[in-house]
Amino acid sequence: MIIVRIAEGAWQHAGARFSEYVGSAALFLWGYSLYSNPDVFTSSRSFWIMAQWADQAAWANLMMAGAVFRAVGLALNGTFATWRPYTPTLRFFGSMIAFVAWSAVALGMFYAWLDGYGLPTGPIAYGAFIAPHEWRNIILTRRDMVAVRRGADAMARKP
């Protein structure tokens, strides 16, 4: 019964939160790919900058945690009205983690391309499309946080 309730709640606001659902899935899958293939950082120059900041397992955990924060926030927001004041904050932190992660991926691929490794398609895809997409999600979730603080229903916003 609870699964049906969560599915119905998620479906009711799926249109307004579509970009967050897609971002959450992409971030989780990227994190899982880092987790399941432990030599990604050592086999590709594109990730040397990320390896300078943290090891591959830490990045995998960070990405999957950000995706889970956002997914939990989305599920609670659409399903349980009593949790709505808190869910924009979960979604906000999930979006922040995603923005940092995708920006780091884009930066690493950019530097690898400058050094003659790889093509510029990686920095273009991650830096020009995915990271700004997450920046948009940051702005929208922050707007929801302000709406909740002012007493408005964050579900009522238009994307």
N, C-alpha and C positions, 0 to 999 in steps of 0.2 A: 504494500500500500504506500509506503513512504517513497519508494522508487517512482511510482506513478505520480505522486504529488510533486516530487522534484522535477520529473520530466515535463509535467504540465506547466509548472512555474517557469522553467527554463524556456519552454516553447513560447510562453506569453510575451516574453521580452527579447526573444532571439533576434528579431529584426533590429531593434534599437541597440543591441549589444553584439551584433554579428562580428564586428572587427575584433572585439575582445575575445570571443570564442575562437576565432581563427588564430589570433595571436597566441592564445593560451595553448592551443593544440600544436602550433608550429614550435613554440618554445619548448614544450615538453618533449616533442619528438627529437628536436635538436639536442637537448640535454641527454635524452636516452641514447642517442647515437654516440655521443661522447662517452657515456657510461659503458655501453656495450662493446665499444672498440677502443681499448685502452692505449693504442699507439697512434691516434690521430695527430696529437701534438708533435710527436717525434717524426712522423712520416710526411709532414707538410710544412713548408715555410710560412704558410698563411697564418699559422697559429703561434708563431714564436713570440709575438708581442703579448698574447694572452698568457702564454706559459711564463712570461716574466712576472706577471701579476699574481698568478695562482696556478696550481697544477690542474691537470685535466679533470680529475675527480671533483675538485672544488667547483670548477665551472659547470660540470654536469649537475652537481647537486644544487648549485645556485639557480641554474635554468629550470630544473624540474621543480624546485621549491617555488620560484616565481610563478610558474604555470599553475601549480596547485593552489597558491594563494588566490590567484585570479579566478580559477575554476570554482573554488569554494565560495568566494565572494559572489560570483554570478549565480551559483545554485541557491545560496541563501537569500540573495536579493530578490530573485523571482519567486521564491517559494514561501518564505516565512517573513511576514511583514514586521515582526518584532526585531528581526535582525537588520532591516534596511538601514537604520542609522549607522551601522558599523561596516556594512559591505563596501561602500565606496572607498574606504580606507584600505581594505584588503585588495581591492581592484587597483587602487592607486599604486600600492607597493609592488604588486605584480607587474604593472606596466612600467614602473621605474626599473625593476630588475631586467625586464625584457629590453628596454631601451639601452641600458648599459651593456647588456650582453650582445645585442645586435650591433651596437656601435663598436664594441671591441672586435667583433668578427670582421666588420667592414674595415676598421683601421688595420688589422693584421693583414688582410688581403690586399689592402692598398699598399702597404709597405713591401709586401712580397712582390707585388707587381712592379713597384719602383726598382726593386733589386733584380728584376728580370725573371722572376718566377711567377708563372701564371698569367692570366689574362685580366683585363680591367673589368670584366663582367661581374666578378664577385663584389668589388667595392661599389660598383654601380647598383647592383641589385640590393645589397644589404645597406649601403649608405644612402642611396637616393630613394629607396622605396620602403624597405622594412623598418629601418630605424625611425624615419619620419612618421610612418604609420603608428609606431608605438608612442611617439611624441604626441600625436593626436589623441591617442588613448589616455595619455597622462593628463592632457588638458581636459578631456571629457570627464574623467573620473574626479579630477580636482573640482570641476564645476559641480559635479554631483555632491561632493563633500560640502561645498559651500551651500548648495540648495538644502541639504539635510540640516546644516547648522541654522539656516534661516527658517526651517520648519516646512519647507516644500518637500514633496515626494519626488525623490530622485528618479523614480520609474517614469515620471511624466515627461521627462525631457526628450527632445527630438535630437537625433545624432547630427 
